[in-house]
Amino acid sequence: MVAAADVIVQADVVTRDSEWKTTRDGRVIVTQVTFRVEDTLKGDTRL
């Protein structure tokens, strides 16, 4: 898993919002999460 990852970070969750969305396959719950990156362990820090 680590070898295949482009980026690995340690982060804190800042916000989390969930809502129902209707798709052509039915209804699903979508969750939008915002993180504050504390440390980049692997990958490009500009992401």
VEXDREN-2710 file (C-alpha; in Angstrom, 1 decimal):
% VEXDREN-2710
k/r/px/py/pz
1/MET/0.0/0.0/0.0
2/VAL/2.7/2.5/0.9
3/ALA/4.8/1.6/-2.1
4/ALA/1.8/2.3/-4.4
5/ALA/0.9/5.6/-2.7
6/ASP/1.8/8.9/-4.5
7/VAL/1.5/11.0/-1.3
8/ILE/1.3/10.1/2.4
9/VAL/0.7/12.7/5.0
10/GLN/-0.1/13.2/8.7
11/ALA/-3.1/15.5/9.0
12/ASP/-5.9/16.8/11.2
13/VAL/-9.5/16.9/10.0
14/VAL/-10.6/20.6/9.9
15/THR/-14.2/20.1/8.5
16/ARG/-16.4/17.2/7.6
17/ASP/-19.8/17.6/5.8
18/SER/-22.1/14.8/4.6
19/GLU/-25.1/15.0/2.3
20/TRP/-27.3/12.8/0.2
21/LYS/-26.7/12.9/-3.6
22/THR/-29.0/11.4/-6.2
23/THR/-27.1/9.6/-9.0
24/ARG/-28.4/7.6/-12.0
25/ASP/-27.8/4.5/-9.8
26/GLY/-29.7/5.8/-6.8
27/ARG/-29.1/7.8/-3.7
28/VAL/-25.6/7.8/-2.0
29/ILE/-24.1/9.7/0.9
30/VAL/-21.2/11.9/-0.1
31/THR/-18.8/13.2/2.5
32/GLN/-16.5/16.2/1.9
33/VAL/-13.5/16.3/4.3
34/THR/-10.9/19.1/4.6
35/PHE/-7.5/18.3/6.1
36/ARG/-4.8/20.5/7.6
37/VAL/-1.5/18.7/6.6
38/GLU/0.9/18.6/9.5
39/ASP/3.7/16.6/7.9
40/THR/4.4/15.0/4.4
41/LEU/5.9/11.6/4.8
42/LYS/6.0/10.8/1.1
43/GLY/5.5/12.7/-2.1
44/ASP/5.2/16.3/-3.3
45/THR/4.5/18.8/-0.5
46/ARG/2.8/21.2/-3.0
47/LEU/-0.3/19.0/-3.4
END
